[in-house]
Amino acid sequence: MMNFILVKGNDFLDDFFIMDFLLEQEDWIRTFSNNPSYFKGNDLPVECISWYNAVDFCNKKSIKDGLEQCYNTFNGQIFCDFKKNGYRLPTESEWDYAAKGGVNKKNYIYSGSNSIDEVAWYSKNSNRMTHPKGQKKPNDLGLFDMTGNVFEWCWDWYSKYPDYHTKPGGPDKGIKKVVRGNCWVNGVSVMFLERRVARDPFTRNHHLGVRIAKSFIKKEK
């Protein structure tokens, strides 16, 4: 089941919802009736999905749940309407803010701790596989596995010098997409929270998953 946490924003970020855990295979199967993952298990994070697969899931799951679609395509380019109430990928700024604890930010090395084994699955402890929710400590927002387990697709195009702190949503175009969080195969030397990685949006492998977000839509008075 997809469970969302409300994250209070700041001066440049609106409030938003983000899943407390990575998208699980059970939710993927209920939407697509297939399972692309290498490591099989209903409560394991879905992986082997591309950025385009993740966007497609968001739209299809939104329709299924009676919500508005956030994504539309024009002239071969995908656009996101952040004013819609449906499911979407987090922007890199949202992901970064949530991983660091939001308004409760404490400058940890990893999401929720300075001890990697408290919060993350990585090369030393993962047994070279993914793991279910709730086996590691969450961060201060109650979010699990923001460090480790699988990389997480973000909405943004990758830029070497990111402007996501001043321009949420990132650059208007690019070649590769941002993934954050690191994964089960990475060594401790690269598991730090600030690490940013670029991946071709068509890439599919057992390192790549997703965590779904939603915009917080204020009700009109």
LOLO-859971 format. One line per field, with one value per residue: residue number from 1; residue in one letter; chain; x, z, y of N, C-alpha, C in turn. Coordinates in steps of 0.2 Angstrom, whole numbers. Each point is the difference from the previous one (the first is absolute). Layout:
BEGIN
n = c(NUM, ...)
res = c(A, ...)
chain = c(A, ...)
n_u = c(X, ...)
n_w = c(Z, ...)
n_v = c(Y, ...)
ca_u = c(X, ...)
ca_w = c(Z, ...)
ca_v = c(Y, ...)
c_u = c(X, ...)
c_w = c(Z, ...)
c_v = c(Y, ...)
This chain:
BEGIN
n = c(1, 2, 3, 4, 5, 6, 7, 8, 9, 10, 11, 12, 13, 14, 15, 16, 17, 18, 19, 20, 21, 22, 23, 24, 25, 26, 27, 28, 29, 30, 31, 32, 33, 34, 35, 36, 37, 38, 39, 40, 41, 42, 43, 44, 45, 46, 47, 48, 49, 50, 51, 52, 53, 54, 55, 56, 57, 58, 59, 60, 61, 62, 63, 64, 65, 66, 67, 68, 69, 70, 71, 72, 73, 74, 75, 76, 77, 78, 79, 80, 81, 82, 83, 84, 85, 86, 87, 88, 89, 90, 91, 92, 93, 94, 95, 96, 97, 98, 99, 100, 101, 102, 103, 104, 105, 106, 107, 108, 109, 110, 111, 112, 113, 114, 115, 116, 117, 118, 119, 120, 121, 122, 123, 124, 125, 126, 127, 128, 129, 130, 131, 132, 133, 134, 135, 136, 137, 138, 139, 140, 141, 142, 143, 144, 145, 146, 147, 148, 149, 150, 151, 152, 153, 154, 155, 156, 157, 158, 159, 160, 161, 162, 163, 164, 165, 166, 167, 168, 169, 170, 171, 172, 173, 174, 175, 176, 177, 178, 179, 180, 181, 182, 183, 184, 185, 186, 187, 188, 189, 190, 191, 192, 193, 194, 195, 196, 197, 198, 199, 200, 201, 202, 203, 204, 205, 206, 207, 208, 209, 210, 211, 212, 213, 214, 215, 216, 217, 218, 219, 220, 221)
res = c(M, M, N, F, I, L, V, K, G, N, D, F, L, D, D, F, F, I, M, D, F, L, L, E, Q, E, D, W, I, R, T, F, S, N, N, P, S, Y, F, K, G, N, D, L, P, V, E, C, I, S, W, Y, N, A, V, D, F, C, N, K, K, S, I, K, D, G, L, E, Q, C, Y, N, T, F, N, G, Q, I, F, C, D, F, K, K, N, G, Y, R, L, P, T, E, S, E, W, D, Y, A, A, K, G, G, V, N, K, K, N, Y, I, Y, S, G, S, N, S, I, D, E, V, A, W, Y, S, K, N, S, N, R, M, T, H, P, K, G, Q, K, K, P, N, D, L, G, L, F, D, M, T, G, N, V, F, E, W, C, W, D, W, Y, S, K, Y, P, D, Y, H, T, K, P, G, G, P, D, K, G, I, K, K, V, V, R, G, N, C, W, V, N, G, V, S, V, M, F, L, E, R, R, V, A, R, D, P, F, T, R, N, H, H, L, G, V, R, I, A, K, S, F, I, K, K, E, K)
chain = c(A, A, A, A, A, A, A, A, A, A, A, A, A, A, A, A, A, A, A, A, A, A, A, A, A, A, A, A, A, A, A, A, A, A, A, A, A, A, A, A, A, A, A, A, A, A, A, A, A, A, A, A, A, A, A, A, A, A, A, A, A, A, A, A, A, A, A, A, A, A, A, A, A, A, A, A, A, A, A, A, A, A, A, A, A, A, A, A, A, A, A, A, A, A, A, A, A, A, A, A, A, A, A, A, A, A, A, A, A, A, A, A, A, A, A, A, A, A, A, A, A, A, A, A, A, A, A, A, A, A, A, A, A, A, A, A, A, A, A, A, A, A, A, A, A, A, A, A, A, A, A, A, A, A, A, A, A, A, A, A, A, A, A, A, A, A, A, A, A, A, A, A, A, A, A, A, A, A, A, A, A, A, A, A, A, A, A, A, A, A, A, A, A, A, A, A, A, A, A, A, A, A, A, A, A, A, A, A, A, A, A, A, A, A, A, A, A, A, A, A, A)
n_u = c(4, -2, 5, -4, 6, -3, 3, 1, -2, 3, 5, 3, -2, -5, -5, 2, -2, 3, 1, -2, -2, 5, -2, -5, 3, -3, 2, 6, 0, -3, 5, 5, -1, 5, 5, 3, -1, 7, -1, -3, -6, -6, 3, 3, 4, -4, 4, 5, -1, -2, 3, 0, 3, 4, 1, 1, 4, 3, 0, 2, 5, 1, -1, 4, 3, -2, 6, 2, 1, 6, 1, 3, -1, 5, 0, -2, -2, 2, -6, 2, -6, 4, -4, 2, -5, 3, 2, 6, 5, 3, 0, 6, -2, -6, 3, 4, -5, -4, 5, 0, -7, 0, -5, 0, 3, 4, 1, -4, 5, -5, -6, 1, 7, 5, -5, 4, 2, -1, 2, 5, -2, 6, 6, 1, -6, 0, 6, 1, -4, -6, -3, -5, -5, 3, 5, 0, 4, -6, 0, 1, -1, 3, 5, -2, 6, 0, 3, 3, 1, -4, 3, -1, -4, 3, -4, 5, 1, 5, 3, 6, -2, -3, -6, 0, 5, 1, 0, -4, 2, 6, 4, -1, 6, 2, 5, 2, -3, -2, 5, -4, 4, 4, 3, -3, 2, -2, 6, 3, 6, -5, -1, 4, -4, 5, 2, 2, -5, 3, -6, 1, -5, 4, 4, 0, 1, 3, 2, -4, -2, -5, 0, -7, -2, -2, -3, 1, -6, 0, -5, -3, 0)
n_w = c(0, -4, 5, 1, 0, 4, -4, 5, -5, -4, 0, -2, 5, -4, 5, 1, -4, 4, -4, 6, -5, -3, -6, 3, -1, 6, 2, -2, 3, 5, -2, -1, 6, 2, 0, -2, 7, 1, 6, 1, 2, 1, 5, -6, -1, -5, -4, -3, 2, -6, -2, -7, 2, 4, -5, -4, 5, 1, -7, -1, 5, -2, -6, 2, 3, -6, -1, 0, -7, 2, -4, -5, -6, -2, -7, 3, 4, 6, 2, 6, 1, 4, -4, -3, 1, -6, -1, 2, -3, 5, 0, -3, 0, -2, -4, -2, 0, -2, -4, 0, 0, -6, 4, 0, -5, 0, -7, 0, 0, 3, -4, 5, -2, 5, 2, -5, 5, 3, -5, -2, -5, 1, -3, 5, 0, -6, 1, -3, 3, -3, 4, 4, 1, 4, -4, -2, 3, 1, -4, 2, -7, 2, -4, -3, 0, 3, 4, -6, -1, -3, -5, 0, -5, -2, 1, 3, -5, -1, 4, -2, -1, 5, -3, 3, 3, -6, -3, 5, -1, 1, -4, -5, -2, -3, 2, 6, 3, 5, 3, 5, 6, -6, 0, 0, -6, 2, 0, 6, -3, -3, 6, 0, 4, 0, -1, -6, -3, -6, -3, -6, -2, -5, 4, 0, 7, 4, -2, -5, 5, 4, 2, 1, -3, 3, -4, 5, -1, 0, 4, -6, 3)
n_v = c(-6, 5, 1, 6, 4, 5, 3, 4, 5, 4, 4, -5, -4, -2, -1, -6, -6, -4, -5, -3, -3, -4, 1, -4, -6, -1, 7, -2, -6, 3, 4, -4, -4, 3, -3, 6, -1, 1, 4, -6, 3, -1, -1, -2, 4, 3, -4, 2, 7, 3, 6, -2, -5, 3, 4, -6, -3, 6, 1, -6, 1, 6, -2, -5, 5, 2, 1, 6, 0, -1, -6, 5, -2, 4, -1, -6, 6, -3, 2, 3, -2, 4, 3, -6, -4, -1, -6, 1, 1, -1, 7, 2, 6, -2, -4, 5, 4, -5, -2, 6, -2, 4, 2, -7, 3, -5, 1, -6, -5, -4, -2, 4, 0, 0, -4, -2, -4, 6, 3, -4, -3, -3, 0, 3, 2, 2, -4, 5, 3, 1, 5, -3, 4, 5, -2, 7, 4, 3, 5, 6, -2, -6, 2, -6, -2, 6, -4, -3, -7, 5, 2, 6, -1, 6, 5, 3, 4, -4, 4, 1, 6, -4, 2, -7, 4, 3, -6, -1, -6, 4, -2, 4, -2, -6, -3, 1, -5, 3, -4, -2, 0, -2, -6, -6, 2, 6, 2, 0, -1, -3, -2, 5, 3, 3, -7, 2, -4, 0, -1, -4, 4, -3, 2, -6, 0, -5, 5, 1, 4, 1, 6, -1, 5, 5, 4, 4, -1, 7, -1, 1, 6)
ca_u = c(-4, 4, -2, 4, 1, -1, 6, -1, 5, 4, -1, 0, -3, -7, -2, -1, -1, 4, -1, 5, 5, 0, -5, 1, -3, -7, -4, 2, -4, -7, -1, 2, -1, 7, 6, 7, 5, 4, -1, -7, -3, -5, 2, 7, 0, 0, 6, 0, -5, 3, -3, -7, -5, -2, -5, -6, -4, -3, -6, -5, -3, -4, -6, -3, -2, -4, 4, 2, 7, 5, 4, -3, 5, -1, 5, 5, 3, -5, -1, -4, -4, 1, -7, -5, 0, 2, 7, 5, 7, 3, 5, 6, 0, -4, 4, 6, -3, -3, 6, 4, -4, -4, 2, 4, 6, 5, 6, 2, 3, -5, -6, -3, 5, 7, 2, -3, -3, -7, -5, 1, 2, 6, 4, 3, -5, -6, 0, 0, -7, -4, -3, -6, -1, -1, 5, 5, -3, -2, 3, -4, -7, -3, 1, 5, 5, 2, 7, 0, -5, 1, 0, -7, -1, -3, -3, 5, 6, 6, 5, 6, -1, -7, -3, -6, -2, -3, -5, -3, -1, 6, 1, -6, 2, 6, 1, -1, -4, 3, -2, 3, -1, 4, -3, 2, 7, 5, 4, -2, 3, -5, -7, -2, -6, 1, 2, -5, 2, -4, -2, -4, -7, -3, 4, -3, 4, -2, 3, -4, -7, -4, -5, -5, -2, -7, -1, -5, -5, -4, -7, -3, -5)
ca_w = c(0, 0, 5, -2, 6, -2, 1, 1, -4, 2, -4, -8, -1, 3, 3, -4, 3, -3, 3, 5, -2, -7, -3, 0, -6, 1, -3, -7, -3, 0, -5, -6, -1, -2, 5, -3, 5, 1, 6, 0, 6, 0, 5, -2, -4, -7, -3, -7, -3, -3, 2, -3, 3, 6, -2, -3, 6, 3, -3, 0, 7, 1, -3, 3, 7, -1, 1, -6, -2, 1, -5, -6, -5, -5, -5, 2, 6, 5, 4, 6, 3, 7, 3, 0, 7, -1, 2, -4, 3, 4, -2, 4, 6, 5, 2, 4, 6, 4, 2, 5, 6, -1, 5, 6, -3, 5, -3, 0, -6, -3, 2, 6, 5, -2, 0, -6, 1, 3, -5, -7, -3, -4, -2, 6, 4, -4, -3, -7, -1, 3, 7, 1, 4, 7, 4, 2, 4, -4, 2, 4, -3, 0, -7, 0, -5, -5, -2, -1, -3, -8, -3, -1, -6, 1, -6, -4, -4, 4, -1, 4, 5, 0, 3, 2, 6, -2, -6, 1, -7, -4, -6, -5, -4, 2, -3, 5, 6, 7, 5, 7, 5, 0, -1, 3, -2, 1, 6, 5, -2, -5, 3, 3, -2, -5, -6, -6, -6, -6, -3, -6, 3, -2, 4, 5, 3, 6, 5, -1, 2, 0, 5, -3, 3, -2, 2, 5, -4, 5, -2, 0, 5)
ca_v = c(6, 6, 5, 6, 4, 7, 4, 7, 3, 6, 6, -2, -6, 0, -6, -6, -6, -5, -7, -2, -5, -1, -3, -7, -4, -1, 5, 0, -6, 2, 5, -2, -7, -3, 1, 0, 0, -6, -3, 0, 0, 5, 5, 3, 6, -1, 3, -2, 4, 6, 6, 0, -5, 3, 5, -3, -2, 5, 2, -6, -1, 6, -2, -6, 2, 5, 6, 3, -2, 6, 0, 0, 0, 5, 0, -5, 2, -1, 6, -1, 6, -1, 2, -6, -3, -7, -2, 3, -1, 6, 4, -1, 4, -4, -6, 2, 3, -6, -4, 4, 1, 5, 6, -3, -2, 0, 0, -6, -2, -4, 2, -2, -2, 0, -8, -3, -7, 1, 3, -1, -6, 2, -6, -4, -3, -2, -7, 1, 0, 5, -2, 3, 6, 0, -4, 5, 5, 5, 6, 4, 1, -6, -2, -5, -2, 5, -2, -7, -5, 1, 6, 3, 4, 6, 3, 4, -2, 1, 5, 0, 5, 0, 6, -2, 3, 6, -1, -7, -3, 0, 3, -1, -5, -3, -7, -5, 2, -1, -5, 2, -5, -6, -6, -6, -2, 5, 0, 5, 7, 4, 0, 7, 3, 6, -2, 1, -4, 1, -6, 1, -2, -6, -5, -5, -5, -2, 6, 5, 0, 6, 2, 5, 6, 3, 7, 2, 4, 3, 0, 7, 2)
c_u = c(4, -2, 5, 0, 0, 7, -1, 6, 4, -1, 0, -4, -7, 0, -1, -1, 6, -1, 5, 5, 0, -6, 1, -3, -7, -4, 1, -5, -7, -2, 2, -1, 7, 5, 6, 6, 4, 0, -8, -2, -5, 2, 7, -1, 0, 6, 0, -5, 4, -4, -7, -5, -3, -5, -7, -4, -4, -7, -5, -3, -4, -7, -4, -3, -5, 3, 2, 7, 4, 4, -4, 6, -2, 6, 6, 3, -5, 1, -4, -4, -1, -7, -5, 1, 2, 7, 5, 7, 2, 5, 6, 0, -5, 3, 5, -2, -3, 5, 4, -4, -5, 1, 4, 7, 6, 7, 4, 4, -4, -6, -3, 5, 7, 3, -3, -4, -7, -5, 0, 2, 5, 4, 2, -6, -6, -1, -1, -8, -4, -4, -7, 0, 0, 6, 6, -4, -2, 3, -5, -7, -4, 1, 6, 4, 1, 8, 0, -6, 0, 0, -7, 0, -3, -3, 5, 5, 6, 4, 5, 0, -7, -3, -7, -2, -3, -5, -3, -3, 5, 0, -6, 2, 6, 1, -1, -5, 4, -3, 4, -1, 5, -3, 4, 7, 6, 4, -1, 3, -4, -7, -2, -6, 0, 1, -6, 3, -4, -1, -4, -7, -3, 4, -4, 5, -3, 3, -6, -8, -3, -4, -4, -1, -7, 1, -5, -4, -4, -7, -2, -5, -6)
c_w = c(0, 5, 0, 7, -3, 2, 0, -4, 4, -5, -7, -2, 3, 3, -5, 4, -3, 4, 5, -2, -8, -3, 0, -6, 0, -4, -8, -4, 0, -6, -7, -2, -3, 6, -3, 4, -1, 6, 1, 7, 1, 5, -1, -4, -7, -3, -8, -4, -2, 3, -3, 3, 6, -1, -2, 6, 4, -3, 0, 7, 2, -3, 4, 7, -1, 1, -7, -2, 0, -7, -7, -5, -6, -4, 3, 6, 6, 5, 6, 3, 7, 4, 0, 7, -1, 2, -5, 3, 4, -4, 4, 6, 5, 3, 5, 7, 4, 3, 6, 6, 0, 5, 6, -2, 6, -3, 1, -6, -4, 2, 7, 5, -3, 0, -6, 1, 3, -5, -7, -2, -6, -1, 6, 3, -4, -3, -8, -2, 3, 6, 1, 4, 7, 4, 2, 3, -6, 1, 4, -2, 0, -7, 1, -6, -5, -1, -1, -2, -7, -1, -1, -5, 3, -7, -4, -5, 4, -3, 4, 6, 1, 3, 3, 7, -1, -6, 1, -7, -4, -7, -5, -4, 2, -4, 5, 6, 7, 3, 7, 4, 1, 1, 4, -2, 1, 7, 4, -3, -5, 3, 3, -4, -6, -7, -5, -6, -6, -3, -6, 2, -3, 4, 4, 2, 7, 6, 0, 2, 0, 7, -2, 4, -2, 3, 5, -3, 6, -2, 0, 5, -4)
c_v = c(6, 5, 6, 4, 7, 3, 7, 3, 6, 6, -1, -6, 0, -7, -5, -6, -5, -7, -1, -6, 0, -3, -8, -4, -1, 5, 1, -5, 2, 5, -3, -8, -3, 2, 0, -1, -6, -4, -1, 0, 6, 6, 3, 6, -3, 3, -3, 4, 6, 6, 0, -5, 3, 6, -3, -3, 5, 2, -6, -1, 6, -2, -5, 3, 6, 7, 3, -2, 6, 1, 0, 1, 5, 0, -5, 1, -1, 6, -2, 6, -1, 2, -5, -4, -8, -2, 2, -2, 6, 4, -2, 4, -3, -6, 2, 3, -5, -4, 3, 1, 6, 6, -3, -1, 0, -2, -7, -2, -4, 2, -3, -2, 1, -7, -3, -6, 1, 1, -3, -7, 2, -6, -4, -4, -3, -7, 1, -1, 6, -3, 3, 6, -2, -4, 4, 6, 6, 7, 4, 2, -6, -4, -6, 0, 6, 0, -7, -3, 1, 8, 3, 5, 7, 3, 4, -2, 2, 6, 0, 4, 2, 6, -1, 3, 7, -1, -7, -3, -1, 3, -2, -6, -3, -7, -6, 3, -1, -6, 2, -6, -5, -6, -6, -2, 5, -1, 6, 7, 4, 1, 6, 3, 5, -3, 0, -4, 1, -7, 2, -2, -7, -6, -5, -5, -1, 5, 5, -1, 7, 1, 5, 6, 3, 8, 1, 5, 3, 1, 8, 1, 3)
